Amino acid sequence: MRHIRQTTTVLVASVLIAAGSVLAGPLLNTQVSSSANWVVHADYDRFRSTEIGKLITDELEILGIAEKLRNFAAVFSFHPLNDICGVTLYGSGADKQKAVVIIDGNFDKDKLVSLVSMNPEYEQLEYAGISVHRWADENKRKPDGAAEKIYGCFYGEKLLLLSAGLDAITQAIDVLRGKAPCAESDSLSPAGINVNTAFLQVAARAIDKIAEQEPKAAMLKQADELAIVIGETQGSFYIDVGLKAKSEEAAENIRKMADGLIAFANLAGQEQPKLAELAAKLQLDRTENTVRLRFESNSQDVVDFLKEQWKTKVETKQ
């Protein structure tokens, strides 16, 4: 039971955090490489305009996190919430060296370059007339003990590209320049799910291959495609999840597993009444080889639940 509560809490919190830190406007497949089989995209401007976005922003001030963000801005010359419009993250498989993050924001480029140039392993490279900066992340180590490398560059006036792989950065530059193929218009779109009011989209193909290294991802190993859309409409926060399985039999297995997780969450009523209340709003159905999960709730109720979980986590650490 405790494991189910922790998993649910981490999933919801992670989704909201991602939404609060990620390109404004709809997903632009022209910015995504054709080699990508997964993409995460959030319309941060839309998130800030929603009720849940405003509520979470207010809570950041109350919790003292807003002050830490202002301190961050003083050092790095941009505010993570106010100066960044959003981020698109895409990649191929689980190899992070093939993943690229595109951040759309207002940056003091000279200040950021000055900061990374102080890294002892800093190096400046040139590609297609663009300066690519490389530095070492001392907080992340490879199995041999060497610090992992990070590559970054500015494209145009507002885009910052980051990756752990040089090839991924150069390919991303070529895609933006129109010199390399981009994703097809429907290749990474959450089929059958309305994205018009969404501030976060997640889409992936061949997810069984992506999840094969995760022992606890049995549900995903039976699926081919995944789509998650999160947004708000008329004050109601919602999450739409779609899983396309390899067969109708696999889809039914996924539906049963999801139904079991929902049942466990409902059983948490005595210890976690708010969790059970939210879990009761989950709607699950299957059509042929596609499983759909829909959650919709008043935005204030979702924020209250997250506040409760945050408080419990802080008290546990003390």
N, C-alpha and C positions, 0 to 999 in steps of 0.2 A: 504493500500500500504506500509506504513511504517513498519507494522508488518511483511509483506512478505519479505521486504528487510532485516530486522533484523534477521528473521528466517533463510534465505538463508545464510547470512553472518556468523551467529553463527555456522551453520551446517558445512560450508566449513572450517572455522577457527578451529573448534573443531576437525575435521577429520585430518587436517594437524598437529595440536599440538599433537594429539594422535600418529600420525606417527613419530613425532620427539622425542617422549619420550618412545616408546615401542620397542620375542626371535629371534635372527638372524637366517637366513635360513628359510626353509619352515615350515609351521605349523606341529608340532609333536603331533599327537593325543595321543601318548603314554604318554605324560605329562599332559593330560587333563582327569579329572575324568569322568567316564561313567555317573555320575549323572548330569553333566553339560548340560544345554540346550541352552547355548550361550557362545561364545568365541570371543575375540578380540585378534588378533595377528598381529604384525608388524615386518618386516625384516628391522631393523634399519640400518644395514650395507648397504643394497640395497638402502634405502632412501638416505643415505649420498652420494652414488655414482651417483645419478640421477641429472639431471640439476636443477630440482625444489628444491631438497635437498640442493644443493650448493648455489642456489640463496637465499633461506630462511636463510641459515647459514650466508651468507654475510650480509643480512638485520639485523640479530640479533646483529651483531657488530655495524652497523650504528645506530641502535635504542638504544644502550647501554645495551641491555639485556645480551650480551656476558660477559660484565664486572660483572654483577650480578651472572652469572653462575660461573665465576672464583672465586668470593667471596664465593659462596656456596661450591665449591671444597676445598677451604682453610679450611672451618669448618668441612665438612663431609668426607674429604679425597678422594672423587671421583667426577669427572666432569660429570654432567647429560648427556652431549652430547658425550663427547670423551671417557668416560670409560664404558659406558653402551652399550652393543650390542643390547639389546632389552628387550621387556616384553611381556608375554602372560597373559591375564586376562580372567578368566572364572568363571562361576557361575550357579546357578539354580534359576530361577525366579528373583524377584526384591529384595530379602533379601540379604543385603550386608554381613551378617554374613556367608552366604554360598558362597561368592565370594573369589577367591584367585588370587593374582598377583604373577607371577614368573618373576623375573628380572635377566637377564643374563648379568653379568658385572664383572669388576675388582674392588674389594672392600678391604679396610683396615678393616678387620673384628674386630680386637681388638679396633680400634678407634670408630667404630659404636656402639659396645656393651658398650664401656665406656660412650658414649653420652647418650644412652637410660637408662643406669643404674643410671643416675642422676635424673631420673624421680621419684617423691615421691611415686608413686604406682608401681614402677618396681618390677618384680618378675621373677625368672628364673625357668622354669619347664623342665622336661626331658621326652622325648618320643622316644622310639626305638633308644636310644643312641645318640639322637640329642638334643641339648639345644634349648629350645623354650623360647623366651623372651617376656614378657608381660609388657606393659606400658600404661599410660592413655594419650589420646589426649585431652589436655585442650581446644582446639579450637572447639571441637565437643561435644555437650551435648545431653544426652537423655532427654525425656520429664520430668523425675523426677529431672533433673538438674545434675545428675552424669556424669562425663566425660566418653566418650566411650573408650573401651579398644582396643588396637591393639596388635596382636600377630605376631612375626616374627622369622625366623630362617634361617640359612645357610644350604644348601644342596650341598655337594661336594665342589669344589673349587670356582665355579662361580655363583651358583644360590642362590638368596635371595628370600624367600617366605614371603608374608605379607597377613594378613587377619584380619577382625574384629571378626572372630569366631575361637575359639580354635578347634572345631570339623573339621572345614574346613581345618585348617593347618595340623592337624594330618592325615586327609584323603589324602591331597595332598602329604604328605610325603610317605604314603603307596602306592600311585599311582606311584611315582617316584621309590620306592623300588621294584615295581612289586608285591606288596602284596595286592593291591586292583585293581579292573577292571578299565581299561582306556576306553576312547571313541573309538568306532569302527572307522575303517578307513574312512568310508564315512558318518558317522552320523552328522558331523559338517562341511562338505565340501560344499563350494558354488557351488551347482550342476549347470552344464552347463555354468559356468563362468571360463574363463581362468585366472589362478593365477600365471602363470609362470613369468610374469614381474611385479607382484604386490609387494608393500612394506607394504600394510595394508589389512587385511582380517577381516571381521565381519560376523559371521554366527550365526543364532539363530533358534530354533524350538519352537513351541507352543508360538509364540510371542503374540498371542491374550491374553494369560494369563499374560504375562509380562507387557503388555500395559494396562491392564484393570483398573489400578489405575490412568492412565493418561487421563484426560478429553479431551485433544487436540489431542489424538492419534487415531482418528477415522479410519484412513487409516490402521493402524497396527492391529486394533481390528478385521478386516475382513480377516486377513492373518494367515497362519499356519507357513510359513518359510520365513526367510529373509537372503539375502546374499548381502554383499557389498564388492567390491574389488577395491582398489585404487592403481594406479601405474603409470609408465611412460615407454613409448616405443618410441625410436628414437626422444627424445626431446618433445614428446607429452604427456601431463598429461591427465589421464583418470580416470573416475569413472564409474563402472558398478554396477548397483543395480538390484537385482532380488527379486520379491515378489511372493510367491506361495499362492494363496488365497484358501478359503474353497470351492469355487465353481466358475464356469465360470461367474455367475452373480456377485458374489463378486469381481472377478477380473476386470470385466468391470466397476464396481463402483470405484474401486481403480484407474483404468486407467483414468476415468473421473476426479477424484479429483486431480490426478497428473497433468493432462492436464490443469486444472484450475489454479494450482499453477504456471505452466510454463507461462500461458497466463498473469497472474499478473506480473510475473518477466519481461516479454517482455514489458508490459505497463510502466515499470519504466524507459523507454528510455530517457525521458526528464530530469528527475532528476538524474538518474544513468545510463548513456549510457554504461558504461563498464559492468554493471550487465545485461542489456538487450542484449548486444553483446554476453556475455557468455551464457545467457539463450537460445539464438537462436541456440546454438550448442547442445542442449539437444535433444535426440532422444528417443521417447517413443513408445512402441508397446506391444501388448498382444497376446499370443498364448495359447488358451484354458484357464486354470486357473492360468497362470503365466504372470506377468507383468514385463517387462524389461525396464530399463532406462539407457541410455548411454550418457555420457558427455566426450568430448575430445577436448582439446585445447592446443595451444602452452603454454609451461610451463611459459614462461616470462609473457604472458598475465594474467595468473592466479595469479602470484606473484604481478604484478602491481595492480590488483584488490584488493588483500589482503592489500597491502600497502595503497591504497586509503581508504579502510574501517578502517584500523588502525588509520590513520591520522584523519579521521572524528570522530572516537571514542575519541581520545585524545583531540581534539578541543572541543568536546561537554562537556567533563568533566571540562575543564578550565573555 
